[in-house]
Amino acid sequence: MELLTKLQSRLDVLEERSLIRKRRTVDSPTGPRLTVDGREVLCFSSNDYLSLASHPRVMAALQEGVALYGAGSGASHLISGHSRAHAQLEERLAEFVGTHIASARALYFCTGYMANLAVLTGLAAGDKDTEFFSESLNHASLIDGARLSRTTIKVYGHADVEALAGLLAASTAANKIVVTDSVFSMDGDLAPLPALLALCEQHGAWLVVDDAHGFGTLGENGRGALEHFNLRSPCLVYMGTLGKAAGVGGAFVAAHEVVIETLIQTARPYIFTTAAPPALAHALLTSVDIIAGEEGRARRANVQSLVKQLRTGLRLERWQHMPSDTAVQPIIIGENPETMRAAAALYAQGLWVGGIRPPTVPQGTSRLRVTLAAGHTAAEVDQLIAALNALERTSHER
Ligand SMILES: *Cc1c(COP(=O)(O)O)cnc(C)c1O
């Protein structure tokens, strides 16, 4: 029982620092409005940016996928779990983002977390000639992937292109790989991808782009950050997730066919896990169609207009509304207790906004992470604006 005592004391420390996380159980479909404990709440904390998770066509496609392929895949991709739906989705995605990467193939993964572990270990596993250059605000899965690959990792500061240039110039590694989020998940700002890619080309380095929050939401056709910045290079490795804007689940990597074949042959997070249910891949074919078409464009335009509405409507003095043009609109409060009190006060008014604390964000930068989605109405965003403006004025009076 000594272990239990030790675990309990660690939990007690989290409690003292206002770092205990609580899960709420949702009883309705995922969407802008949720039912929780028998009450309707407005959800401003999900990554379902285009509100596709409860789109009737996507839901119908998922049901059709179950009828066609059954409930589960039954095995890993390299045994018997690779279905026609997985193959079709990979072809569709390769064609969709392939305009930005020469000789691209795409590979579907169960989760983005696993895709990032696979990419970084697959590109570098134990190789002494490889060095990673990792942006300081990168997602945990990129950090873990770099650690798991047992190579040297150099961290450069947030959006600090000059610092990266210095590190690349000083490196003697044969293979240099720069790794970055495209849209920073807790800040909402964009990495300076054109400058990063130019540096990579200058130094013969590769660029791994994690577009978890960009795929579906950025670019004229929703192809993501590469389309937004109009980037093209054979030395790009692109990771997009499919459980956020695409509304279903899983992720994909698009890269040169030799990179993809390497992942299929060697990446443990690809090989040693049961393939995701084929029905998910089947539903995702419909998600990608919606993203690529007129409806996707209209949904992205709606998100953009809600972002403008929020940015012009908020009148904050002590709290800091981060500069962001994406659906991720963080408001930095600072300390954990005030952040969690604010989140609780909003929730009491039926507004679910996530309170984000360390280690997800650096110490002292706890924040409300507001996310907007295509399915929100202007009236709902007005309600959020009024609540936040009023709350900031009263929250320090305690
Ligand atoms: C969500 C996220 C991931 C992980 O993707 P999952 O499919 O949720 O596992 C990876 N990178 C970033 C930046 C993310 O926000």
The ligand as a Tripos MOL2 file, in Angstrom:
@<TRIPOS>MOLECULE
LIG
   15    15     1     0     0
SMALL
NO_CHARGES

@<TRIPOS>ATOM
      1 C1         -4.8640   17.3790  -30.6200 C.3       1 LIG1
      2 C2         -3.4560   17.5230  -31.0610 C.ar      1 LIG1
      3 C3         -2.6670   16.4100  -31.3700 C.ar      1 LIG1
      4 C4         -3.1300   15.0120  -31.0920 C.3       1 LIG1
      5 O1         -4.1320   14.6040  -31.9720 O.3       1 LIG1
      6 P1         -5.1910   13.5130  -31.4620 P.3       1 LIG1
      7 O2         -5.7980   13.0060  -32.7140 O.co2     1 LIG1
      8 O3         -6.1300   14.2210  -30.5810 O.co2     1 LIG1
      9 O4         -4.4060   12.4650  -30.7460 O.co2     1 LIG1
     10 C5         -1.4080   16.6120  -31.8900 C.ar      1 LIG1
     11 N1         -0.9300   17.8560  -32.0590 N.ar      1 LIG1
     12 C6         -1.6270   18.9550  -31.7430 C.ar      1 LIG1
     13 C7         -1.0360   20.3070  -31.9560 C.3       1 LIG1
     14 C8         -2.9090   18.8160  -31.2170 C.ar      1 LIG1
     15 O5         -3.6020   19.8940  -30.8780 O.3       1 LIG1
@<TRIPOS>BOND
     1     1     2 1
     2     2     3 ar
     3     2    14 ar
     4     3     4 1
     5     3    10 ar
     6     4     5 1
     7     5     6 1
     8     6     7 2
     9     6     8 1
    10     6     9 1
    11    10    11 ar
    12    11    12 ar
    13    12    13 1
    14    12    14 ar
    15    14    15 1
@<TRIPOS>SUBSTRUCTURE
     1 LIG1         1 GROUP 0 **** ****
